[in-house]
Amino acid sequence: MSGFEVAGIVLGVLPLAINTINSYRTTLSSIKTAQNDLNWLRRDLETEQVRLQNTCELLLHDLVPLSMVDTMLKDPFGADWAKYDDKLRERLWLSWGTFQAQVQLLSTAATELEKKLCVERNGAIRLNDYKKILRELRHKTSFTLKKGDYEALLSKIKSSNTVLHGLAQQDINMKSNRQHRSQARVIKLLRGLSESIFNAMRSAVTCDCADAHKIGIELATRHAVLLPDDEEEEVAAKFLYNVAIDSVKAPTEWNRAKLQLDKSTPVPEIIAALPDPVFMAPEKKRKKVAWRAVISSFESQPQTVPVQIQMKTSETISTLRVDSPCQSQATSLISNLCKVFHGKRKALSQSESYGHISTGQRCFRLSPPVEEPSKFSHTVTLRDILSGLTGLSEKTIVPFGYEERLQLALTLSNSVLHTYNTPWLAKMLTLDDISFLWGAEAQIHQEWWKNPYRPFVTQAIPLSSWEASFIRVVDCPRMINTTILSLGALLVQIITGSVEESLELPTTMKMEDFYARRESASRLEAKVIENGGPNYAEAVSWCFDHAIGPSGFQNEKFCQEFYEVVIAKLEEDAALLEEQSRL
């Protein structure tokens, strides 16, 4: 049982104890000594109950809507509290363990108080007349009404209460700094995970298909709290990713799957890593890249299988040696991702796995998606959505209304922060970079169409095709941040629900191009406020105002300000929508 759950029990015991004392006072009204002792005990318990409630209220400050505070205090650490576990844990920071230990001491004292006062958990008063009280006192049980028998007990309750309140107060004073530190670590962790997923999928595309495959990852809003003593890989293993791969043979098909870091599986040992292509400048003459992979099938006994993957060019040959993490038939390294999805295979349940893909440092478990469908006939782009070119009537799917637009804007903003400087994110985002899985099997799953606006970004594999698609900005002044500029342009078009040609960014950027786009955004400000409100407009303005300068998403301070102004503003509006939906 967590400290919070124990605190809920304690808060339940104290009012019952006070109610029981009031009953004893009425019954023993003729005994002055008993009256004095009971009055003293009631007064102190009422004080400690209020102090503990104040501590709980302090923990909730600025974490929950004001309208919910009183309700949550009436049901301390109940069902409504579960939604805020991460935030409460972040608030208590390193004092989390100390806080729970003090609450446990408080719980022990409350249990002892129950026995001494004969408190019934159901609120009933068992000793409800003079004779029963005297009989219980004569039996020399733990029941007592003497002041001296409660002094040590109340001292424990007061001491623990003082520590709890002090910890909560100190933690609130450090809230801002701790949030910044946690956020910086989470950003770094998610970027590393995104890059690992790309590299793992890339290494598993070893087929000899004539055309390049496309792999995709669903963009999503991800939250986590990293305390100083948290192990990052433990937190990383809790994240679920949806990935997809297309077929290059007719009929076209996209297959969706769930991907999750598997810490229990050993990772392959890299002898010589492939050169990282992310920051390589494009060559004038395109080089052909041939991939060859031979991966042995695995037996049920633990074994190590060397795998060689060679990338040949006219100048170099790089070799990657992989020792298989496979230790059983249930844990196999996928050698051909194309064959897994597009070959003949039996249907798997959600608890089963296709196998593992690996980067050499991390192993990921590939499984069927949490919800159907898993197959789609094609993708549509954000440009198609805004232009109404989805191939489906508006009656077929949920309209692209305010709630859907706000959620998409929030998801894209989070994803830019969490995938920056990874192979998934181009330096300049366009309407054509954001894709949605569409058609075929999805049409028979009505649940999917209740929320079809789940954005994906895709990249072509093998490497040569991907390299060309990733590096778009050929000529751009150093001071122009094309990532934040293009995000601002996307946010404007999403909320207005239309394609604005004046916001399209050229691949060759000049300063006059930047000023022209900012001027176009200024002209659309009234429309943005009309459709998205002042918070949304402030987020858009921040993007355009900070698209000039040396700072960017590689800078922690810039990331923190982006989170506080752009993401937090959009989250505020999304939370307001959710609150209104509950009314």
Beta strands, then each sheet from edge to edge (+ up, - down):
strand 1: 213-218
strand 2: 241-246
strand 3: 254-261
strand 4: 290-293
strand 5: 306-312
strand 6: 317-323
strand 7: 355-358
strand 8: 363-367
strand 9: 375-376
strand 10: 378-381
strand 11: 435-438
strand 12: 456-461
sheet 1: 7+ 8- 3+ 2- 1+ 12-
sheet 2: 7+ 8- 3+ 9-
sheet 3: 4+ 5- 6+
sheet 4: 10+ 11-
end
